[in-house]
Amino acid sequence: MSKLVAFAAIQGGYNIVQKAEGKYQQMLEKYGPEQKLEFPNTAYYLPIIYSLLGIPVKTLADAAKPLEVARGLLPPHVKGRNHLPYLGPLLDAGMAALFAEELVEAFRYVEYPDFYLVSEEVDLDNGKIWLGAAEDAIFRKRGVEFVDGTAPGFAAIVGAAPSPEIAKEMAEEYQKRSIYIFMAANQGGTTFTEQLIEAGVQVGWNTRLVPFGPDISAAVFALGFANRAAMAFGGIKPGDYKRMLLYNKDRIFAFVNALGEVNAEWAVNAAGCVNWGFPTIADTDIPEILPTGVCTYEHVVANIPHDEIVTKSVEVRGLKTTVSTIDIPLSYGPAFEGERIRKDDLYLEIGGGRTQCVELVQMAEMNDVEDGKIELIGPDIPDMKKGDRLPLAITVQVAGRKFQEDFEPILERQIHHLINYAQGVMHIGQRDISWIRVGEQAVEKGFTLKHIGTILHAKFHQDFGAVFDKVQVALYTEADKVEEITAKAREIYHTRDARVENMTDETTETYYSCTLCQSFAPNHVCVVSPERTGLCGAYNWMDCKASYEINPTGPNQPIEKGETIDPVLGQWKGVNDFVFQASRQAIDHYNFYSLVNDPMTTCGCCECIAAVLPGCNGVMTVHRDYSGDTPCGMKFSTLAGTIGGGQSSPGFVGHGKYNTTQRKYILGDGGLLRMVWMPKSLKEELRENLLKRGEEMGCPDLIDRIADETVGTTEEEIMPFLEEKEHPALKMDPIMG
């Protein structure tokens, strides 16, 4: 390693820490030591400092200790030798700089509270593009993608490309690989983010192009995101810095792209990233740091051409990515799923209440299906003008010896994602309430509705080819035919729903595991039964069954439930045996239907978390989109950080939204009649099912007896409401008895 590298980077560390110390003194004089210090709507304080040092920085006074640690990490000058060219002092200087920069960004939130947006998307109309630290609701939503593999990693890009066109090309190459881009720092007053906007690219969490901030200090938001993932999903405890850094090296596949001249402060940030096992790949001729054992391969790789930097970065980080090759004239991949087609960009609109749009997948006989046949009956995009609307029916026929009727809705649900992956095409909803928007740029590139059939044929074969042999697609845009197919589809939907609804845990001998989240929470094992969906909300029993048929060695394995140990709490010997083995002997049993007695393990992916409210003799639940206070005294993120990581925590349990209204929901503790509080938005989302379940349980107005945040966010505040409404939980046996 070059002595020049060490000297420049460590000098950058001194500069950053010194500036942070000066700013800290100014803040103390202006605001006083009790001034609140935080990244808004997050539960991890300042996450780099908190996760590595175990110090919860809540006020300006609390910032003194991490600043002292940062100063102490800087290696002393050695007379006549300046800085020794060893990796250890360089890594220490990098860590010192990051501690200091995280404090500087927290100071910015105090001084300029409107500098960063509280949103998933930028606000170009008001000239605001910097998103800052991800709120916990955003972090949870996006963090799950790193768990289930839909996001293989992230590129932290600092600086700017030589031109907006090159920036766009790089971004789309990462998007095709489903890799997030976290952007920070400027080069000569220009940022990669601004270049993308100039090139007409949508930026924000929804397109995986995340503009954290214009300064190099904003890089802490990317590293903080990684550490929050380790705490939330991996169960790493704050202050356990060795496990934290190793976890990031082994499980968070991230790297830095340094674009443009690398100054001393950039260099020390790159050194800081090496602590995480995140290498830096640069487009300029900077001194390299080659293999030394911290990163998987090289530490700093220099002088990579822009048309090679994406593939080189993926190679250096050891990432395994695939690029879907679909014969359509648009870029294609999961990163385009969140793209929005706004009114000014809209060429053609389908469904969304303006016209009818319906989707139907059906099993067919082998002789009735011609593989690859794609028909469009009625007008197509070339027949339309900008601003027109069309009805649409998408019908897919699938045939194969292994295909089962139960798989029809599984494939049908994929239509939403698969159409959305096309750049310039937006899809919302499913079944008979779908909504499709096609952007003007997609049409200019030659996209037609018939290409939807191309997408579905190719992706169904790629993703589900193990269970079928043939697939053909027909699309109808004539109004009378669309109405005819819609009526037929609604009858089929009803039959399917009744079939699944009538399944029970008692009459089903085989359950399914889901160990997808073990990439982040090694001890967590989810077991899915007909009456207990996966706690992430993405997998029900049918989904797991189909997944196993498609991938017999995958995360969804069949489990013979075996002897019933406790029918009330929901415990079976076969399930216990599987959980003990799959959890690496960490968990030897748990109960399906209880949060009081040995509940199922919880990982950070759960849609909701339920908790006992002993003073109300009931339970509450909160979903991850709600960021406010709850009657148990903890926000969702605090709850997830406390019980996540694969723990079984009596008094708490993670679950899916839909599971709330399933018949067996916490039945061992009294069931849904114990529910005394949930956020208003969740109540409205579940309204129809809550009404149905309340009626089944003899309390048809149960939904109106459940308190929400408009009533109160403490047990004391909601108790008078529960008494007034005569909530059934108040008359039940003690929940903690």
Secondary structure as UniProt FT lines:
FT   HELIX           3..31
FT   TURN            33..34
FT   TURN            40..41
FT   HELIX           47..53
FT   HELIX           61..63
FT   HELIX           64..73
FT   TURN            79..81
FT   HELIX           87..111
FT   TURN            113..114
FT   HELIX           124..126
FT   HELIX           136..148
FT   STRAND          154..159
FT   HELIX           164..176
FT   TURN            177..178
FT   STRAND          180..184
FT   TURN            188..189
FT   HELIX           192..198
FT   TURN            199..200
FT   HELIX           205..207
FT   STRAND          209..213
FT   HELIX           216..218
FT   HELIX           219..234
FT   TURN            238..239
FT   HELIX           241..251
FT   STRAND          254..259
FT   HELIX           264..275
FT   TURN            276..277
FT   STRAND          280..282
FT   STRAND          300..301
FT   TURN            306..308
FT   HELIX           309..317
FT   HELIX           334..336
FT   TURN            337..338
FT   HELIX           343..345
FT   STRAND          346..351
FT   TURN            352..353
FT   STRAND          357..363
FT   HELIX           366..368
FT   TURN            371..372
FT   STRAND          374..377
FT   HELIX           381..383
FT   TURN            386..387
FT   STRAND          388..390
FT   STRAND          392..399
FT   TURN            401..402
FT   HELIX           405..407
FT   HELIX           408..420
FT   TURN            423..424
FT   STRAND          425..428
FT   TURN            431..432
FT   STRAND          435..439
FT   HELIX           440..444
FT   TURN            445..446
FT   HELIX           450..464
FT   HELIX           465..467
FT   STRAND          470..476
FT   HELIX           479..501
FT   TURN            506..507
FT   STRAND          510..514
FT   HELIX           516..519
FT   TURN            522..523
FT   STRAND          526..529
FT   TURN            530..531
FT   TURN            535..536
FT   HELIX           541..550
FT   TURN            552..553
FT   STRAND          558..560
FT   STRAND          564..566
FT   TURN            567..570
FT   STRAND          571..572
FT   HELIX           573..582
FT   TURN            583..585
FT   TURN            604..605
FT   STRAND          608..613
FT   HELIX           614..616
FT   STRAND          618..623
FT   TURN            624..625
FT   TURN            631..632
FT   HELIX           636..643
FT   TURN            644..646
FT   TURN            650..651
FT   STRAND          652..655
FT   HELIX           658..661
FT   TURN            663..666
FT   HELIX           667..669
FT   HELIX           671..674
FT   STRAND          675..677
FT   HELIX           680..685
FT   HELIX           687..696
FT   TURN            697..698
FT   TURN            700..701
FT   HELIX           702..705
FT   TURN            709..711
FT   HELIX           715..725
FT   HELIX           728..731
FT   TURN            735..736
//
